[in-house]
């Protein structure tokens, strides 16, 4: 991709908004940002990604009050390619901006899917978490636009700890704990992994027992005590460095 295309303003349109005649349509929010914030005009060149991994070099054809018509010129490579190591991050739900930060950084670090996880020491229950789901998905979309990815990190519905571990293949899961775990260097994942991150205060004994009884690999990162949000971000970065594309 040329430097000029790398610096183009980026917009999102879902796959259904790409039409056979070479036109894609931006919705009201994207149009408002294009017109009122960036003050772009007809003829200006932009890039549009579809959230599934495709990105296109485009030109603005028409700007209306509630949507914009954008003409596709050519398909281009996203600025940030997808990692070949597929990480699903299941992080215990935290209050407020701490959790927003985890979601934002997970996108930047190339996480494929995110699971809001309720544990024994969660700060937020499932009902309240469901009310925040659309906010988290908006944060993921904005982080995708800013980070150069063309594939939106999937955010699943909030789920309880027992329900999640019962649905997973133990060979593709690692639970990070401040105690009762093995050495990180013993990890030998395949092409994908589901990473479980505990809450402030750590995992409850019965949760560690349940993970052990299912055969889930429990790992401890040395003697450092990390905040829950720090652990989620740090562990994701380490995994991408060891097994992914963060070299």
C-alpha positions as a Markdown table, in Angstrom:
| # | Residue | x | y | z |
|---|---|---|---|---|
| 1 | Unk | 0.0 | 0.0 | 0.0 |
| 2 | Unk | 1.3 | 3.5 | -0.8 |
| 3 | Unk | 2.0 | 6.0 | 2.0 |
| 4 | Unk | -0.9 | 8.1 | 0.6 |
| 5 | Unk | -3.4 | 5.3 | 1.2 |
| 6 | Unk | -2.1 | 4.6 | 4.6 |
| 7 | Unk | -2.9 | 8.2 | 5.7 |
| 8 | Unk | -6.4 | 8.3 | 4.2 |
| 9 | Unk | -9.3 | 8.9 | 6.6 |
| 10 | Unk | -10.9 | 5.5 | 7.5 |
| 11 | Unk | -14.6 | 4.7 | 7.7 |
| 12 | Unk | -16.6 | 1.6 | 8.5 |
| 13 | Unk | -19.5 | 0.2 | 6.5 |
| 14 | Unk | -20.9 | -3.3 | 7.1 |
| 15 | Unk | -20.7 | -5.9 | 4.2 |
| 16 | Unk | -24.4 | -5.4 | 3.4 |
| 17 | Unk | -23.7 | -1.7 | 2.6 |
| 18 | Unk | -21.4 | -2.7 | -0.3 |
| 19 | Unk | -23.3 | -2.9 | -3.6 |
| 20 | Unk | -22.7 | -4.6 | -6.9 |
| 21 | Unk | -22.5 | -1.2 | -8.7 |
| 22 | Unk | -19.3 | -0.3 | -6.8 |
| 23 | Unk | -21.0 | 2.0 | -4.3 |
| 24 | Unk | -20.9 | 1.6 | -0.6 |
| 25 | Unk | -23.1 | 3.5 | 1.8 |
| 26 | Unk | -22.0 | 5.1 | 5.1 |
| 27 | Unk | -24.6 | 5.3 | 7.9 |
| 28 | Unk | -25.7 | 8.4 | 9.8 |
| 29 | Unk | -22.9 | 8.4 | 12.4 |
| 30 | Unk | -20.1 | 7.9 | 9.9 |
| 31 | Unk | -21.6 | 10.5 | 7.6 |
| 32 | Unk | -21.8 | 13.0 | 10.5 |
| 33 | Unk | -18.2 | 12.4 | 11.3 |
| 34 | Unk | -17.2 | 12.7 | 7.6 |
| 35 | Unk | -19.2 | 15.9 | 7.0 |
| 36 | Unk | -19.2 | 17.8 | 10.3 |
| 37 | Unk | -16.0 | 16.7 | 12.1 |
| 38 | Unk | -13.6 | 16.1 | 9.3 |
| 39 | Unk | -15.3 | 18.4 | 6.8 |
| 40 | Unk | -14.6 | 16.2 | 3.8 |
| 41 | Unk | -16.2 | 17.0 | 0.5 |
| 42 | Unk | -17.3 | 15.2 | -2.7 |
| 43 | Unk | -14.3 | 13.9 | -4.5 |
| 44 | Unk | -12.1 | 13.5 | -1.4 |
| 45 | Unk | -10.5 | 10.1 | -1.2 |
| 46 | Unk | -11.0 | 7.9 | 1.9 |
| 47 | Unk | -10.7 | 4.2 | 2.8 |
| 48 | Unk | -13.6 | 2.1 | 3.9 |
| 49 | Unk | -13.4 | -1.3 | 5.7 |
| 50 | Unk | -16.2 | -3.8 | 6.1 |
| 51 | Unk | -15.3 | -5.3 | 9.5 |
| 52 | Unk | -14.6 | -8.7 | 8.1 |
| 53 | Unk | -11.0 | -7.9 | 7.0 |
| 54 | Unk | -11.5 | -6.2 | 3.7 |
| 55 | Unk | -10.6 | -2.5 | 3.1 |
| 56 | Unk | -11.1 | -0.3 | 0.0 |
| 57 | Unk | -9.6 | 2.8 | -1.5 |
| 58 | Unk | -12.7 | 5.0 | -2.3 |
| 59 | Unk | -13.8 | 8.4 | -3.3 |
| 60 | Unk | -16.8 | 10.3 | -1.8 |
| 61 | Unk | -19.6 | 10.6 | -4.4 |
| 62 | Unk | -22.5 | 12.1 | -2.5 |
| 63 | Unk | -23.0 | 13.4 | 1.0 |
| 64 | Unk | -26.5 | 13.5 | 2.3 |
| 65 | Unk | -28.1 | 14.4 | 5.6 |
| 66 | Unk | -28.3 | 10.8 | 6.9 |
| 67 | Unk | -25.9 | 8.8 | 4.7 |
| 68 | Unk | -23.1 | 9.1 | 2.2 |
| 69 | Unk | -22.5 | 7.3 | -1.1 |
| 70 | Unk | -18.8 | 6.3 | -1.6 |
| 71 | Unk | -17.4 | 4.9 | -4.8 |
| 72 | Unk | -15.0 | 2.0 | -4.4 |
| 73 | Unk | -11.9 | 2.4 | -6.5 |
| 74 | Unk | -9.9 | -0.6 | -5.5 |
| 75 | Unk | -9.3 | -3.1 | -2.7 |
| 76 | Unk | -6.3 | -2.4 | -0.6 |
| 77 | Unk | -4.4 | -4.0 | 2.3 |
| 78 | Unk | -5.3 | -2.9 | 5.8 |
| 79 | Unk | -2.6 | -0.9 | 7.6 |
| 80 | Unk | -2.6 | -3.5 | 10.4 |
| 81 | Unk | -2.9 | -7.2 | 9.3 |
| 82 | Unk | -4.7 | -9.8 | 11.3 |
| 83 | Unk | -2.6 | -12.0 | 13.6 |
| 84 | Unk | -2.2 | -15.6 | 12.6 |
| 85 | Unk | -2.5 | -16.5 | 16.3 |
| 86 | Unk | -6.2 | -16.3 | 17.2 |
| 87 | Unk | -6.7 | -15.0 | 20.8 |
| 88 | Unk | -10.0 | -15.0 | 22.5 |
| 89 | Unk | -9.7 | -12.9 | 25.7 |
| 90 | Unk | -12.2 | -13.7 | 28.4 |
| 91 | Unk | -11.7 | -11.0 | 31.0 |
| 92 | Unk | -13.6 | -10.6 | 34.3 |
| 93 | Unk | -16.0 | -7.7 | 34.1 |
| 94 | Unk | -14.8 | -4.5 | 35.8 |
| 95 | Unk | -16.4 | -1.2 | 36.6 |
| 96 | Unk | -16.2 | 1.8 | 34.3 |
| 97 | Unk | -13.3 | 3.0 | 32.3 |
| 98 | Unk | -10.9 | 0.2 | 33.4 |
| 99 | Unk | -12.9 | -2.3 | 31.3 |
| 100 | Unk | -13.2 | 0.1 | 28.4 |
| 101 | Unk | -9.4 | 0.3 | 28.4 |
| 102 | Unk | -9.0 | -3.5 | 28.3 |
| 103 | Unk | -11.3 | -3.6 | 25.2 |
| 104 | Unk | -9.5 | -0.8 | 23.4 |
| 105 | Unk | -6.1 | -2.3 | 24.0 |
| 106 | Unk | -7.3 | -5.8 | 23.1 |
| 107 | Unk | -8.3 | -4.5 | 19.7 |
| 108 | Unk | -4.9 | -2.7 | 19.3 |
| 109 | Unk | -3.1 | -6.0 | 20.2 |
| 110 | Unk | -4.9 | -8.0 | 17.6 |
| 111 | Unk | -7.3 | -10.0 | 19.8 |
| 112 | Unk | -9.9 | -11.9 | 17.6 |
| 113 | Unk | -12.7 | -12.2 | 20.1 |
| 114 | Unk | -13.6 | -10.9 | 23.6 |
| 115 | Unk | -15.8 | -12.4 | 26.2 |
| 116 | Unk | -17.1 | -10.4 | 29.2 |
| 117 | Unk | -16.8 | -12.8 | 32.0 |
| 118 | Unk | -18.7 | -12.9 | 35.3 |
| 119 | Unk | -16.7 | -14.5 | 38.1 |
| 120 | Unk | -17.3 | -14.9 | 41.9 |
| 121 | Unk | -15.5 | -11.6 | 42.5 |
| 122 | Unk | -16.8 | -9.6 | 39.5 |
| 123 | Unk | -17.7 | -6.0 | 40.1 |
| 124 | Unk | -20.6 | -6.1 | 37.7 |
| 125 | Unk | -23.4 | -8.7 | 37.4 |
| 126 | Unk | -24.6 | -10.2 | 34.1 |
| 127 | Unk | -27.7 | -8.1 | 33.8 |
| 128 | Unk | -25.8 | -4.8 | 34.2 |
| 129 | Unk | -23.1 | -6.1 | 31.8 |
| 130 | Unk | -25.6 | -6.7 | 29.1 |
| 131 | Unk | -26.6 | -3.1 | 29.3 |
| 132 | Unk | -23.0 | -2.1 | 28.6 |
| 133 | Unk | -22.6 | -4.4 | 25.6 |
| 134 | Unk | -23.4 | -1.9 | 22.9 |
| 135 | Unk | -21.0 | 0.6 | 24.5 |
| 136 | Unk | -18.2 | -2.0 | 24.5 |
| 137 | Unk | -18.9 | -2.8 | 20.8 |
| 138 | Unk | -18.8 | 0.9 | 19.9 |
| 139 | Unk | -15.4 | 1.2 | 21.7 |
| 140 | Unk | -14.2 | -1.8 | 19.7 |
| 141 | Unk | -15.3 | -0.2 | 16.4 |
| 142 | Unk | -13.5 | 3.1 | 17.2 |
| 143 | Unk | -10.4 | 1.2 | 18.2 |
| 144 | Unk | -10.5 | -0.7 | 15.0 |
| 145 | Unk | -10.7 | 2.5 | 13.0 |
| 146 | Unk | -7.8 | 4.0 | 14.9 |
| 147 | Unk | -5.5 | 0.9 | 14.9 |
| 148 | Unk | -5.7 | 0.2 | 11.2 |
| 149 | Unk | -7.4 | -3.2 | 11.5 |
| 150 | Unk | -10.1 | -4.0 | 9.0 |
| 151 | Unk | -11.6 | -6.8 | 11.1 |
| 152 | Unk | -13.7 | -5.9 | 14.1 |
| 153 | Unk | -13.0 | -7.8 | 17.3 |
| 154 | Unk | -16.1 | -9.8 | 18.1 |
| 155 | Unk | -17.5 | -9.1 | 21.5 |
| 156 | Unk | -19.7 | -12.0 | 22.8 |
| 157 | Unk | -22.6 | -11.7 | 25.2 |
| 158 | Unk | -21.5 | -11.7 | 28.9 |
| 159 | Unk | -21.3 | -15.2 | 30.4 |
| 160 | Unk | -20.7 | -16.8 | 33.7 |
| 161 | Unk | -17.4 | -18.6 | 34.6 |
| 162 | Unk | -18.9 | -22.1 | 34.9 |
| 163 | Unk | -20.9 | -21.8 | 31.7 |
| 164 | Unk | -17.8 | -20.7 | 29.8 |
| 165 | Unk | -15.4 | -23.3 | 30.9 |
| 166 | Unk | -17.9 | -26.1 | 30.3 |
| 167 | Unk | -18.2 | -24.9 | 26.7 |
| 168 | Unk | -14.4 | -24.9 | 25.9 |
| 169 | Unk | -12.0 | -27.5 | 24.8 |
| 170 | Unk | -9.4 | -27.7 | 27.6 |
| 171 | Unk | -6.5 | -28.0 | 25.1 |
| 172 | Unk | -7.2 | -24.5 | 23.8 |
| 173 | Unk | -7.6 | -22.7 | 27.1 |
| 174 | Unk | -5.2 | -21.1 | 29.6 |
| 175 | Unk | -6.3 | -19.5 | 32.9 |
| 176 | Unk | -3.8 | -17.0 | 34.4 |
| 177 | Unk | -3.7 | -16.9 | 38.1 |
| 178 | Unk | -1.6 | -15.2 | 40.8 |
| 179 | Unk | -1.4 | -18.6 | 42.6 |
| 180 | Unk | -1.6 | -22.4 | 42.1 |
| 181 | Unk | -0.3 | -22.2 | 38.5 |
| 182 | Unk | 2.5 | -23.6 | 36.4 |
| 183 | Unk | 5.3 | -21.9 | 34.5 |
| 184 | Unk | 4.4 | -19.7 | 31.5 |
| 185 | Unk | 7.2 | -21.3 | 29.5 |
| 186 | Unk | 5.3 | -24.6 | 29.5 |
| 187 | Unk | 2.6 | -23.1 | 27.2 |
| 188 | Unk | 2.6 | -24.7 | 23.8 |
| 189 | Unk | -0.6 | -23.5 | 22.1 |
| 190 | Unk | -1.7 | -24.2 | 18.6 |
| 191 | Unk | -3.2 | -21.6 | 16.2 |
| 192 | Unk | -5.7 | -20.4 | 18.8 |
| 193 | Unk | -6.1 | -19.9 | 22.5 |
| 194 | Unk | -8.8 | -18.7 | 24.9 |
| 195 | Unk | -7.3 | -16.7 | 27.8 |
| 196 | Unk | -9.1 | -16.4 | 31.1 |
| 197 | Unk | -8.2 | -13.3 | 33.2 |
| 198 | Unk | -9.5 | -13.1 | 36.8 |
| 199 | Unk | -10.9 | -10.2 | 38.8 |
| 200 | Unk | -9.5 | -7.8 | 41.4 |
| 201 | Unk | -8.7 | -10.0 | 44.4 |
| 202 | Unk | -8.0 | -13.0 | 42.2 |
| 203 | Unk | -9.9 | -16.2 | 41.5 |
| 204 | Unk | -12.0 | -17.9 | 44.1 |
| 205 | Unk | -10.8 | -21.3 | 45.3 |
| 206 | Unk | -13.8 | -23.1 | 43.8 |
| 207 | Unk | -13.1 | -21.5 | 40.4 |
| 208 | Unk | -9.5 | -22.7 | 40.4 |
| 209 | Unk | -10.7 | -26.2 | 41.5 |
| 210 | Unk | -13.3 | -26.2 | 38.7 |
| 211 | Unk | -10.6 | -25.3 | 36.1 |
| 212 | Unk | -8.2 | -27.9 | 37.4 |
| 213 | Unk | -10.9 | -30.6 | 37.4 |
| 214 | Unk | -11.6 | -29.9 | 33.8 |
| 215 | Unk | -7.9 | -30.1 | 32.9 |
| 216 | Unk | -7.5 | -26.4 | 32.0 |
| 217 | Unk | -3.9 | -25.2 | 32.1 |
| 218 | Unk | -3.4 | -22.7 | 35.0 |
| 219 | Unk | -0.4 | -20.4 | 34.6 |
| 220 | Unk | 1.2 | -17.9 | 37.0 |
| 221 | Unk | 3.3 | -15.0 | 35.8 |
| 222 | Unk | 6.1 | -15.0 | 38.4 |
| 223 | Unk | 5.7 | -13.0 | 41.6 |
| 224 | Unk | 4.4 | -9.7 | 40.4 |
| 225 | Unk | 1.0 | -8.6 | 41.5 |
| 226 | Unk | -0.9 | -6.9 | 38.6 |
| 227 | Unk | -4.2 | -5.1 | 38.6 |
| 228 | Unk | -6.8 | -6.9 | 36.6 |
| 229 | Unk | -6.7 | -4.5 | 33.7 |
| 230 | Unk | -2.9 | -4.5 | 33.7 |
| 231 | Unk | -2.9 | -8.3 | 33.6 |
| 232 | Unk | -5.3 | -8.5 | 30.7 |
| 233 | Unk | -3.2 | -6.1 | 28.6 |
| 234 | Unk | 0.2 | -7.4 | 29.6 |
| 235 | Unk | -0.7 | -11.1 | 29.1 |
| 236 | Unk | -2.2 | -10.4 | 25.7 |
| 237 | Unk | 1.0 | -8.6 | 24.6 |
| 238 | Unk | 3.2 | -11.4 | 25.9 |
| 239 | Unk | 1.2 | -14.0 | 24.1 |
| 240 | Unk | 1.3 | -12.1 | 20.8 |
| 241 | Unk | 5.0 | -11.7 | 21.2 |
| 242 | Unk | 5.7 | -15.4 | 21.9 |
| 243 | Unk | 3.2 | -17.0 | 19.5 |
| 244 | Unk | 1.7 | -14.2 | 17.3 |
| 245 | Unk | 2.9 | -11.4 | 15.2 |
| 246 | Unk | 4.1 | -8.9 | 17.8 |
| 247 | Unk | 7.8 | -9.3 | 17.2 |
